[in-house]
Amino acid sequence: MPIPDDVTGDEIDKDVRQELQSLPKGLAEDVSRNLVMVAKLIDEDPEQAYEYAKIALRLASRVAAVREAAGFAAYANQKFSEALAEFRAARRMTGSVELWPVMADCERGLGRPEKALDMAGAPEVHKLDKAGQVEMRLVAAGARRDMDQIDAAIVTLQSPELASNSVQPWTARLRYAYADALLAAGREDEAREWFAKAVEADKDGSTDASDRLAEMDGVEFVDALRIDDVEVEVEAEAEVESGDDTVAEPVEAEAPEVKADAAEAKTEAPETDAEITGEAGADAGADVAVERDED
């Protein structure tokens, strides 16, 4: 598969680059460039990222970072069995436990929430850093919901990290998952409160908590482009019906005025909201080529 000339392979993490030093120089460069493409595309075009990951895997299947990248690419495409196999391989190579939460989430994806819960109670969880432990909590709560144990999911998410006022990388997702579980339990007032708290913590838009909050408030977004199209059509129909013999000005000539009207209409319209998921592993993204692993 083609790789842009400006992708040199030097963009990857230094630890991954060090791993690749076990390969011949030319091969290491090819693998690193493919890993860069995986990281670049995994969010916007996961299918393409998966193809680049398979190339890297064919070239260097004995490198843990490659197995990890292949696992995340498969995970992003919901190929959970394949992802789990790659994560397990990476873990065997490194002895690391970092991938334990995403491995448990693969079990969920395979329809085995009980297995995910078993993993949530395993000794490996105590070896995870704080971010990993929060991720494991999210997976366990998701497994409870898979089993229709909504109240248990709510209890699972209740933790010092949830109660803390400090904002950490995981805070928005944790609050969002808690709000979503409360809503599923019919506790709408509490859910609204926690969606609002998720919005406060979500500085980079990792959730759509603001959309969910607006949805609960009955707010709808108005599509300004759609308003423009409708108004232009109405004006064109009016000119035809008037039978005026004068040559009509091009529609484009009226566009500034129409857009001004649309802007007014949009300011008067409230805002709206959609739905997101609080699934674990969602942040694989651009870090895919640099993550570490275990089984």
C-alpha positions in Angstrom: 0.0 0.0 0.0 1.3 3.5 -0.8 2.8 5.6 2.0 3.2 9.4 1.6 6.7 10.5 1.0 6.6 12.8 4.1 6.1 9.8 6.3 9.6 8.8 7.3 9.0 6.4 10.2 10.9 8.7 12.6 7.5 9.8 13.9 7.1 6.7 16.0 7.9 6.6 19.7 11.5 6.2 20.7 10.8 2.9 22.6 9.2 1.4 19.5 12.1 2.6 17.4 14.4 0.9 19.8 12.5 -2.4 19.5 12.8 -2.2 15.7 16.6 -1.9 15.9 16.6 -5.7 16.0 15.6 -5.7 12.4 17.8 -4.9 9.3 17.8 -1.1 8.7 15.8 -1.1 5.5 13.2 -3.5 7.0 13.0 -1.4 10.2 12.2 1.7 8.2 9.5 -0.1 6.2 7.9 -1.4 9.4 8.1 1.9 11.2 6.5 3.8 8.3 3.6 1.3 8.2 3.2 1.7 12.0 3.0 5.5 11.5 0.2 5.0 9.0 -1.7 2.8 11.5 -1.5 5.6 14.1 -2.5 8.3 11.6 -5.5 6.4 10.3 -6.9 4.3 13.1 -9.5 6.9 14.2 -10.5 8.4 10.8 -10.2 5.3 8.6 -9.8 2.1 10.7 -10.1 -0.2 7.7 -7.1 1.4 6.0 -5.2 1.4 9.3 -5.9 -2.4 9.6 -4.4 -3.0 6.1 -1.2 -1.1 7.1 -1.1 -3.1 10.3 -1.3 -6.4 8.4 1.7 -5.3 6.3 3.7 -4.5 9.4 2.7 -7.8 10.9 3.9 -9.7 7.8 7.2 -7.9 7.9 7.9 -8.2 11.7 5.6 -10.5 13.6 8.2 -11.1 16.3 8.2 -7.4 17.4 5.9 -6.8 20.3 5.0 -3.2 19.2 3.9 -4.6 15.8 1.7 -7.2 17.5 0.2 -4.5 19.7 -0.5 -2.2 16.7 -2.1 -5.0 14.8 -4.2 -5.7 17.9 -5.5 -2.1 18.1 -6.2 -2.0 14.4 -8.2 -5.2 14.6 -10.0 -3.9 17.7 -10.9 -0.6 15.9 -12.6 -2.8 13.3 -14.4 -4.9 15.9 -12.4 -8.0 14.9 -12.3 -8.9 18.6 -11.0 -12.5 18.3 -8.1 -11.3 16.1 -7.4 -8.4 18.4 -7.3 -10.6 21.5 -4.9 -13.0 19.9 -2.5 -10.1 19.0 -2.7 -8.5 22.5 -2.0 -11.9 24.1 1.0 -12.3 21.8 2.3 -8.9 22.7 1.8 -9.6 26.4 3.8 -12.8 26.2 6.6 -11.0 24.5 6.8 -8.1 27.0 5.3 -9.5 30.2 3.5 -6.2 30.6 -0.1 -5.9 32.0 -0.9 -2.6 30.3 -3.2 -4.3 27.7 -5.3 -6.2 30.3 -8.3 -3.8 30.2 -8.6 -3.8 26.4 -8.2 -7.6 26.4 -11.1 -7.8 28.8 -13.1 -5.5 26.5 -12.4 -7.9 23.6 -14.0 -10.6 25.7 -17.1 -8.4 26.0 -17.0 -7.9 22.2 -17.0 -11.7 21.8 -20.1 -11.9 23.9 -18.3 -13.2 27.0 -19.0 -10.5 29.7 -18.5 -13.1 32.5 -14.9 -13.6 31.3 -14.4 -9.8 31.3 -15.6 -9.7 34.9 -13.2 -12.5 35.9 -10.4 -10.5 34.4 -11.5 -7.4 36.4 -11.0 -9.4 39.5 -7.6 -10.9 38.5 -4.3 -10.1 40.3 -3.1 -8.4 37.1 -5.4 -5.4 37.8 -3.4 -4.5 40.9 -0.3 -4.1 38.7 -2.0 -1.5 36.5 -1.4 2.2 36.9 -4.2 4.5 37.9 -5.3 5.1 34.3 -5.4 1.3 33.6 -7.4 0.7 36.8 -10.0 3.2 35.7 -10.1 1.7 32.3 -10.7 -1.7 33.9 -13.5 -0.3 36.0 -15.2 1.0 32.8 -14.9 -2.4 31.2 -16.3 -4.1 34.2 -19.2 -1.7 34.3 -19.9 -2.3 30.7 -19.8 -6.1 31.3 -22.4 -5.6 34.0 -24.6 -3.7 31.6 -24.2 -6.4 29.0 -25.7 -8.8 31.6 -28.5 -6.3 32.3 -27.1 -5.7 35.8 -27.6 -1.9 35.7 -27.5 -1.3 39.4 -24.3 -3.3 39.7 -22.8 -1.3 36.9 -23.6 2.0 38.8 -21.9 0.6 41.9 -18.9 -0.5 39.9 -18.3 3.0 38.6 -18.6 4.6 42.1 -15.0 5.2 43.1 -12.6 7.8 44.5 -11.8 8.8 40.9 -15.4 9.5 40.1 -15.9 11.6 43.3 -12.7 13.5 42.8 -12.9 17.2 41.6 -9.6 17.0 39.8 -9.7 16.5 36.1 -7.6 13.6 34.7 -7.5 12.2 31.2 -10.1 9.6 32.2 -12.4 11.9 34.1 -14.8 12.8 31.3 -15.3 9.2 30.2 -15.8 7.9 33.7 -18.4 10.6 34.5 -20.1 10.0 31.2 -20.3 6.2 31.8 -21.8 6.9 35.2 -24.4 9.3 33.8 -25.3 6.9 31.1 -25.8 4.1 33.6 -27.9 6.3 35.8 -30.1 7.2 32.8 -30.5 3.5 32.0 -31.7 3.0 35.5 -34.3 5.7 35.1 -32.5 8.2 37.5 -32.8 11.1 35.1 -32.1 14.0 37.4 -28.9 12.4 38.6 -28.0 11.4 35.1 -28.4 15.0 34.0 -26.1 16.2 36.8 -23.4 13.8 35.8 -23.6 14.5 32.1 -23.1 18.2 33.0 -20.1 17.2 35.1 -18.7 15.2 32.1 -19.1 18.2 29.9 -17.0 20.3 32.4 -14.2 17.7 32.2 -14.4 17.0 28.5 -12.0 19.6 27.2 -11.0 17.7 24.0 -14.4 16.4 23.0 -13.7 12.7 23.8 -17.4 12.2 24.6 -20.6 13.7 23.3 -21.8 14.5 26.8 -22.9 18.0 25.7 -25.2 16.4 23.1 -26.7 14.0 25.6 -27.2 16.8 28.0 -29.0 19.0 25.4 -31.1 16.0 24.3 -32.3 15.6 27.9 -33.2 19.3 27.9 -35.2 18.9 24.7 -32.9 21.1 22.7 -32.5 20.7 18.9 -29.9 22.0 16.6 -31.0 23.8 13.4 -29.0 23.0 10.3 -28.1 26.5 8.9 -27.3 25.0 5.4 -30.7 23.4 5.3 -32.3 26.7 6.1 -30.4 28.3 3.3 -31.5 25.7 0.8 -35.2 26.0 1.8 -35.2 29.8 1.6 -33.5 29.8 -1.9 -36.1 27.3 -3.1 -38.9 29.4 -1.9 -37.5 32.5 -3.5 -37.1 30.7 -6.8 -40.7 29.4 -6.7 -41.9 32.9 -6.0 -40.2 34.3 -9.0 -41.7 31.7 -11.3 -45.2 32.2 -10.0 -45.0 36.0 -10.3 -44.7 35.7 -14.1 -42.4 38.7 -14.0 -40.8 39.3 -17.5 -37.7 40.8 -16.1 -34.6 38.6 -16.0 -34.2 37.3 -12.4 -30.9 37.9 -10.7 -28.9 34.8 -10.1 -29.7 33.1 -6.9 -26.1 33.6 -5.8 -26.7 37.4 -5.8 -29.2 36.9 -3.0 -27.0 34.6 -1.0 -25.6 37.1 1.5 -29.0 38.2 2.6 -30.4 34.7 2.8 -27.4 33.6 4.9 -28.0 36.5 7.2 -31.6 35.4 7.7 -30.3 31.9 8.3 -27.8 33.1 10.8 -30.6 34.8 12.7 -32.7 31.7 12.6 -29.9 29.7 14.0 -29.2 32.1 16.9 -32.8 31.8 17.9 -32.7 28.0 17.8 -31.5 26.1 20.8 -28.7 23.6 20.8 -28.9 19.8 20.6 -27.3 16.5 21.5 -26.6 13.0 20.3 -25.4 9.8 21.9 -22.0 8.3 22.6 -20.5 5.2 24.1 -18.3 4.9 27.1 -16.6 1.8 26.0 -13.1 1.0 27.0 -10.2 1.2 24.5 -11.7 4.2 22.8 -8.5 6.2 23.1 -6.4 3.7 21.2 -6.1 6.4 18.5 -2.8 8.0 17.7 -1.1 6.2 20.5 -1.6 2.8 18.9 2.0 2.6 17.6 3.5 3.3 21.0 1.3 1.3 23.6 2.7 -1.6 25.5 1.1 -4.9 26.2 0.4 -8.0 28.1 -1.8 -11.1 28.2 
